[in-house]
């Protein structure tokens, strides 16, 4: 459990870290614990309820030190210990669930690759050291229908609200974790150029109690994790902990990471993710960045712009970030992150997709549902002027 101990830089006191004023006391405390710093007066200013809420939201309990070894009050230690017990049991159940599913699919001669979550944890550390809300599996497009049939025979059923272009969400009545079955790593909208990357040529293996499971190799996993976290605006801290754990490994070929990221058009996202982990979690920067000073400067600015908002985004929708940074600065930021025009066009489609807040802002009859992207633009542009009927939630 926990990140590798952080070393203080020359002239830096580990207790002198200053946090953005926009961060809640509970979030500051969690970051201090992840950095291996003294909790100091932070722990005294955090109540049990807000600490528990922050742990649930950011899903980092298993990345923190064991509760009994933390310098916290009895109430906060009990809260952390309970969460760690619950999430350890959940990780064990989901590991077993993953093994059953993978063995069934491979037994039917269906190639399968586990993505993110437990697979990433096993690749970079401990299968039981990361919370995972669901299971993500990739199969080849030609095997997708057959895989759905096999999973259906195991008791999995489609979640109608969870069907997206590149994946289908499935649920099993006996398990809390849903299963996302992917036919591609991402939607073919240019945000992640699936036509330039063959995941089946970049596989590694993670040991499970029921046998090994294929997953992306470490370099590809780092690139994909940076893309995924950036797409979701890093609004949950456990994605950034993933990056920090990868940065702490000596068996990651970082020049190869950057080369792959550049070929896929996500080099800026990878560099921003690395610098974000360095700024927030104190992770040591990997080798290879020193030869790219302009890229590091750009990534640093992108990371610094996001840091104050990491504890203030209720979801990964662009609207929440735009409401805090401003619509035009957010759009400029996104265009900087995604330099390819195909990605920018796809990004606009995602950014303008109507949310529940847009529907609440101006209810429209079904015949006018096509107008919600315009409603969204008006609402986002109007936020700095106070044109809103719903308050942001924390």
N, C-alpha and C positions, 0 to 999 in steps of 0.2 A: 504494500500500500504506500502511496505517496510518491511525489516526484523526487528525483535525485537531489541531494542537498545543494543549495545554491551557495556559491562563493561570492563574498563581497568584493566589489571592484576596489582598486587602489584608492584609498582616501574615502571610501564609502562606509558608513555605519549601517549595519543591517537593520537597525531600529529606526533609521532616519528616513525611511521611504515615505514620501508624501503621495497621497491618493487624491484623485479628482474630487472636488466637493460634490459633484453630482452622484457619486457612488454612495449607496446606503451603508450604514455602519456594519450591517451583516455581511455585505459583499466585500467591504474592506477587510473584515476579519478573515473571511475565507481566502482572499488573495494573500494576505499576510501569512496564513498557515501554509498555503501552497508554496510560497516563496521560502519557507523555512525561517521566517523572521519571528521575533518575539511579538506576541499578541498585544503586550503592553496594556494601555488603557482602553484599547478597542474592545476587548472582551467584556469589560465592565459596562460598556455602553450598548451592548447588544442583548436583547431579550430573547427568550427561548422561542417564541412564536416566529419572530422575523428570521431568526437563524434557521429554523426548520423550513420556512418558506424558501429561503435562498438556497438551501441544500437541495430541495426538491426541484426548484426551477433550473438551477445550473448543473445538477446531476454530477457533483464532484465528490460526494461523500467517500467513495472508495479510493479517490486520489489523495485524500487527506491522511495525516498520521492516524494511527489507531487511537480511538477516543481516549483511552486511559493514559495516553502519553502526551496529551495536549494540555497546554497551560490555560485551561478554561474552568469556569465555574462548574459546580456539580450539575446544575440544570443543563448547561450547554453540552457538557460531556455526555450526559444521558441522552440528549437529543441526537447528538452525533452517533453515539453507540447504537441507538435504535435504528437509525437510518442505515448505518453500515451493516448491521445484522440483516435487515430487510433486503438490502441490495445485494449482499453476498448470496443469500438464499435465492434471490431472483436470478442472479448471474449463473448459479449452479443449475437452476431449472432450465434457463435458456440455452446453456451450453449443451445440456442433455437433449433439449428439443432440436437444436441445430444438428447434433449428431444423428438423430433419428431421420430427419428430413434428408440430410445429405446422403446418408447411406441408402435410403430408399431411391433417391434420384440416380445416384451412381450405379446402383444395382440394376436400374432400368436402362443403363448405358446412356444416361443424360449427363453431359458435362456440366458441372456446377462450380461457381466461384463465389465464396462468401465475401461480402463487402462490409466495410466500416465496422462499427460496433465491436462485437466480440472478436471478430477476425483481426481487426486492427490491434485490439488489446493483446491477443495472443502473439501477434507478429512483433510487437514492440515491448512486451513485458509479461503481464499476468492476465490470463483469461478472466480471473475473478477480481481484477483491479480496475474495472471500468463499468459504469452503468450503461445499460443498453435498453432502450424502450421497445425496440423491435428487432427483427432479424431481416437482413438484406441478402438476397441470393440473386446471382446473375446466371442466366442460362442463354444459350445461343438462340437467336430468333427462330431458327428452324425447329427447335425443341420446345418452344414456349408453350404451345397448346398441349403437347404431351406431358410437360411438367405440371401444368394446371390440372390435368386429369389425375396424375399420380398424387398430387397434393390433395385433390378432392377425395381420393380413396382413403387418405389418411385422416380425413375429417375437416380439412380446411375449406372455408367458403369465402367467396368474394365479399368484400366490404364495398357496397355500392358507392360510398362517399370517397373511397380511396383509390379509384381507378384513374391513372394518369397515363400520358402518352407512352412513357418508357417503362412503366411498372404497374403492377396490380397489387393492391393490398388485400391480404387474406387473413382471416381470423379462425381460430380453433376454439371450440367451447371449453376446452380444458386448460387453456393457457392464456395468461394475461397479455403476453407479448404478441403483437401482430407479426405477420410475415409479408415482406414486400418482395415480390418476384419480379426481377428486372429482365427485360429483353435487351436493353442497352444501358450503358452507364448514365446516360442523361438524355433529355429530349433532343431531337436533331434541330436545335434552334441556333446552333453556333456558340452557345455559352461554353460548352465543352465539346470540341470537334470530334465526335465519335468516329467519323470517317478517317481520322488521322491516327487513331490509336486502336490497336488490337490487344485487348486485355488478355486473351488466351495465349499470347506470346510473352506475357510478363507475369507468370504465376510463380508463387511460392507455396509452402505448405505450413499449416498450423496444426499442432497436435491436439486432438480432442480425446476425451476418455473412450469414445467409441471408434477412434481411428482418425487419421489425418484428414484435413479439409483444405482444398485449394483456396488461395486468396491472392490478391495482387502482391507482387514483390515489394520490398520496402521502398524502393525509389518511386514506383508507380503509386503505391499507397500514400506516400507523402504528397505527391502532386494532386491526387484525387481528394485527399483530406483538405488540402488548402483550397481547392476549387469548391468543395462542398461547404466548408465553413464560411467562405466569402459569399457564396450564394445566399446563405442564411444570415448574413451580417453578423456572424459570431455572437448571436444573442443568447447563446448558452455557453457557459465557460468550459464545459467538458470538451468541446471541439478544440479549443485553444490548448487545453491540457494534452490532447493527443499530439498536437504539433510540438509541444515542449518535450514530450517523451521521445518523439522521433529525433529531435535535436540533440538529445542526451546520448543517443546511441552512436557508437564508433563504427558500426557495421553498415551505416548508410552512406552510399556514395553520393555526396552532395553535388559534385560537378555533373554527375549523371542525372540527378534530380533536376538541376537547372537546365540542362540540355533538353530533357524531355519536356519540361514546362515551356521552354521557349518554342519548341516544335509544335506544341499544342496551343500556343497563344495565351498561356496562363502564367507566364513567368512573373508578371507583376503581382499576381495574386499570391504566388508562392513566397515571394520576397516580402510582401506585406504581412503574410501570416507569420513568417519567421520573426520579423521585427516586432509584430504585435506580441508574440510570445516572449520576446526579449524584454519589451517594455513593461508588460503586465506581470509576467511570471518570473522574470529574471533569468530566462534560459540563455545559455551561452550561444553566441552566434556560430553557425557551422562554417567550415572552410569553403572558400570559393567566392564569397561575396566581396572580398577585398578588391577583386579585379573588376568590379562593376559599380564604381562609386556613384554614377548618375542614377542607376537603377535602385541602389540602396537609398539614395536621397529621396527619390520618388516614393519608394515603398515606405520610408519613414514618415513622410508627410501623410500618406494614406492611412497608416497605422495611427499616427497621432490624432488625426481627425476623428477616428472611431473610438479611441480610448475613453473619452468622457461619457460615451453613450452605452457602454457595454452592460451596464446595470439598469438601463432605462428603456429597453426595447421589449415590449410585451410580446412581439412576434417577429418573424423574419420578413414580413411584408415591407416593401420599400416605403410605404406611407409613413410608418412610424419614424423611420430615420429622416425622411424628408421633413416631417413636422418639427424635428429638432435642429436639423442642419439647414433647412430651407430647400425648396423644391429644386431650384436651379443649381445650387452647389451640390446637391445629391446627384442630380442628373450628370453634371460635369464629372463628379467622382466616379460614377459608374462607367461613363465613356472612357475615363482614364484607365480603369481596371480592365475593360474589355476593348482593346484597341482595334480589333477586326470588325469591319462593318457588318458582317453576317451576325456576329455576336450582338452588336448594338441593336440591330433590328429585332432579334429574338428577345433581347433584354427589354425593349420597349413593350413587347407583348406581355411579358411577365409583369413589368412595372405597372402597366395600365389595367391589369386584370382586376375586376371589381372585388372588393372585400366586403365583409359584413358591415363595416363602418360606412362604406359608400351607400349600401342599401338603406342603412338607418338614416343617413344624412338626407336622402331624398327618395322615399319609396315611389317606385314607378310600376305601372301595370305591366303584365307580361309582354304586351305588344310593344312596349318601349324599352324592354330590357337591353336592346342593342345600344342604348344611349349611356349605359353606365360607365364606359370608359371616359366619356365626356364629363360625367358627374365627378368621376375620380379626379380628373385634371383640375376641374374647378375647385374641388375640395382641397386638393393639395396646394394649389396656388393661393387659395384663400386662407390657409392655416396661419400664415404670418399676420394676417389681418383680423384673425379671430373669427373667421366664418366657419364655425364648427358647431355641431349639435351634440357631439359626444366627446367626453373628456378622455384623454389617454389614460390607460390603466397601467399600473406597475406590476 
